[in-house]
Amino acid sequence: MADTPPAHDLEWDAGDLACGDLVLELRRRVRAEPGKVFKLIARDPGAPADLPAWCGMTGHQLIAQDSAAQTYWIRAKS
């Protein structure tokens, strides 16, 4: 990841929420804010694989991820 994290509009710390519940709640949040960039902190061990796959399947854009910090920047589709 670059030294400067991407700009974001909204931030959500999902904590240890498991990926099934995580993507359901993320889906609700991105639908409510089309076009916005979310900074998501997700500590579930499956998140590094699941979140990029979810973005690819749903059309949302994974702008950046910092696996060490368990942080993801996702632009909600318009």
N, C-alpha and C positions, 0 to 999 in steps of 0.2 A: 504494500500500500504506500501511497505517497506520504510525505512528511505532514502535509496539511490534509486533515480529513475533509471530505466533501461537505458543502453547505447543506443544511437540512431545515425543513419547516417544522417537523414534529419529532418528538423523541419518545420512545417507549422501552422501558426496561421490563422485559418479559420474565426475568429471573430464571427459575428452573422449570418453567412451564414446558411440559413434554410436547414434542413436535406436532402431534395430532391436534391438541388444544391450541398450540401456538399458531398454527396456520389457520385454524378456524377464526381465532380472534384477530389475526393479522388481516385476513380476508375482510372481516367486518370493518376494520379500521381503514384500510386502503379504499374500500368502496365509498366511505364517507368523505374521503379527501382526494378526489381524482387529481392527478398531476402533481401532487405534493411529494416531497422527499421525506422519507421516514428514516430516522436513525434508530435502529433496533438493536438492543442488547439481549442476546439469547444464550443462556448457559447450558441448554440441553446438549448432550454429546452428539446427537444426530443433526443438529442445526447446520454445521458446515457443509453437509451434503444435501440436507433436505431443503434449506432455503433457496439455494441456487436452482435446484430442480423445480421447486414450487414456482419461482419466478418464471422459469422457462415454460412451464405448462400453462401459466395464467396470463402471460403477456406483460407482467410488471417487470421493471428493469432493475436488476441488481447493479447498482452503480459502483460499489466497492465493498470489500469485506476485509476485516482485520481479524483473522482467526485467533490470534494471540489474545486480543482484547474481547473476543466474542461479540464483535460489533459488525453490523451490516447496514448499508445505506441502500434503500429501495425506493425507486420512483414509482408511484402508483400510476397505472395507465389512465389516460384521460377518458 
